[in-house]
């Protein structure tokens, strides 16, 4: 049998337009010296980023095999890529549903025995060599020619490498939570473990039809408040789990819930109450564009492993746009639907105040009061949202799950994670197609990591 041989393959692909003019690059590296052993790149015409990335993987594996044709099963290849989609799919953790990806993944898997190849996600900054090769290939295609190894300067842009043994891959590719959890454990070494997974849920919060004030609408142009404004910090009580950074022992990688509000409907810009008791509107043209931009954002990140949606149409349409890009199924959870606003459905806040002034005042004053006509109180909404959260988190330790839902459920999840009182949520701004993130640890601690991010829409 041939002596065992270990190499690293770094691969990348890109598309200027997605789809657009595309190319890939790959480099084979000796881990013992850090030196590149082979480079390959090619302009492949019009294609998507994902196709180009898979083509780069195939080329890198093929180049590694060609360097050691007699190694057979003794060849070990460790692939490093900044595409989490490719890494997760080739590692077998994500299903491959997109018809363009299946044959490419099959080709990659056939180059070497599956037991000979391992995969690791790396940040783009650590994949500069392959990235530069891919850009050289695209530049060549732009000029009507193919990439030539003799003219490449990609190695000059490569990060400095030092000889090393390849570390085992642990947990989700690129996940840095383990280190953060160790820091949390060190800070909380003197504290005891939590008794329960989650605190008792409290009442929820209203839709953005309700202004960012507890009783009356803000004056035109007045900005909404922030989540921390007048919320106050919850006091630690004996026997109650500490939240946030005050964690108990390190209980591993959390379940991360990425909260995506649906894109706009015709009712959204008019600030009308639009819950689960109304007309169930579809996304507007603007909303569909927002959903596509969100889908592109999550495809680029490559971190989402499951998608769960509210049953309402605007959420299902938003979720479908993301699912199509990621090749994932969409699970429906009734607990994620919006509040039933009763007789207020389709009305603006001002119209409700004119018609149902007393009911509106009572509703804003107490989370136990329902809207006129038999709608849901915030307390009822919080109860079902918390139940949905518990179901999803219980099966998602160490995973990243995208929840496509509405204003009230998202604000409720954030508020409960913060341990904030119900009135604090009147001061949260939550834009259409915005992204918020909460991580849940097994000891009951929750960490709000993002709120109302709309950078992907610009």
Buried (B, 14 or more C-beta within 10 A) or exposed (E): EEEEBBBBBBBBBBBBEBBBBBBBBBBBBBBEEBEBBBBBBBBBEEBBBBBBBBBBBBBBBBBBBEBBEEBBEBBBBBBBBBBBBBBBBBBEBBEBBBEEBEEBBEBBBEBBEEEBBBBBBBEEEBBBBBBBBBBBBBBBBEEEEEBEEEEBEBEEEBEEBEEEEBEEBEEBBBBEBBEBBEEBBEEBEEBEEBEEBBBEBBBBBBBBBBBBBBEEBEEEEEEBBBBEEEBEEBEEEEEBBBBBEEBBBBBBBBBBBBBBBBBBBBBBEEBBBBBBBBEBBBBBEBBBBBBBBBBBBBBBBBBBBBBBBBBBBBBBBBBBBBBBBBBBEBEBBEBBBBBBBBBBBBBBBEBBBEEBEEBBBBBBEBBEBBBBBEBBBBBBBBBBBBBBBBEBBEEBBBBBBBBBBBBBBBBBBBBBBBBBBBBBBBBBBBBBBBBBBBBBBBBBBBBBBBBBBBEBBE
